[in-house]
Amino acid sequence: MCINNRHTITVSCSPMIEAWQVPTVATHFRLQWEPAQNCFVLLYPEGMVKLNTSAGEILACCDGQRSIAAITEVLQTKFPEGGDLSEDIIEFIGVARDQHWIELA
């Protein structure tokens, strides 16, 4: 949300995310499968972020090689029953970027 002197505007101030961009997990985080938690987690020096299934699947594809479009293709193939996942993936990539979990190239 952006706030100026007169109004609150409920639009994102973050730069737009494009399908050609290539996400990678930020260097100060490590993504790993945690058997005890039965989920993916993001480890960082101060702690851990427990990820839900969707977030874990998306971040597992953020290898610095695949574009967001390619990640979407992989996950659409893996989860065809999910319908069109592109908006959900873009939305999560935005959250992950805002949380500094990923970097976009």
N, C-alpha and C positions, 0 to 999 in steps of 0.2 A: 504494500500500500504506500502511496506517495502522499505526503502532506505538504501543502504550501501554506502561505500566510492566511489564506482566506477559506480554503476548502480542503476537505478530505476526499481524495480521489481513490477509488478502489480498483486501480489497475496496477499491474506489475511495473516496477521501476527497473527491474533487472533486464539486461540485454536479452534480446530474443534468442531462443534456441532454434537452431536450424538442423535439419535432418542430415546434412553433410558433415556436421561437426563430429569429432572423435573424442569420446570421453575416456578418461583413465582415472583409476582410484588415486586420490592425492597421496603424495609421498609419505606423509606423516600418519597415514592409515594403512592397515593391512586387513584385507578381506580373507576370511577363512571360514570353513565349515566347522561348527562346534558340535561334536556328537552329544555332549552332555546337555546342550540346549536344544538339540535337534533342529538347528537353523544356522544360517549364515550370520556372522557377526563382523563388525568393523572394530578392530583393535587399534587403540592409540595410546600414547604414553600415560594419559590420565585415566583411562578406563576402557569401556567397551560399549558399542551400540548393538543391541540385539535387533536384527532385521526381520520383518515379516517375509513370508515366502516370495511375494512379488518383488519386493525390494532386493532380496538376495539374488533372485534370478536375473534381474536387470544388472545389478552391480557385478555379478559374475561375468557378464558379457563386456564390461567396461575395461577392456584390455589394452587400450591405446592403439589398437590396430583397426577396429571396426567402427564405422560411422554409426550414428543413431539410426539411420535408415537400415543398415545391415543388422544391427541389434534387433530392431523391430521385426525384420524378416525372420531371424533365427527364432525369436520368441513366438511369432505367429505360427511358425511351423511346429514348434514344440508344444504349443497350447492352442490348437485350432478351435477348440470349443469356446475360447475366450472372445471370439469375434475380433473386431478391429481394436488392436491394442495400442495403436500409434499415439493417440491422445494421452492415454494413461502413462505410457513410457515417457513422452515429452514432459508431462507434468512432474513425474518422479525425478527425471533428470534435472529439472529446475529446482526442486526441493534439495536434491543431493548437492547441486552446485551452491545453492544458498547456504547449506550447512557446511560447505567446504570439504565435503566427502570426495568430490571429484573435481577434475580440471578438464576444461574443454579446449581442444585444439581445432 
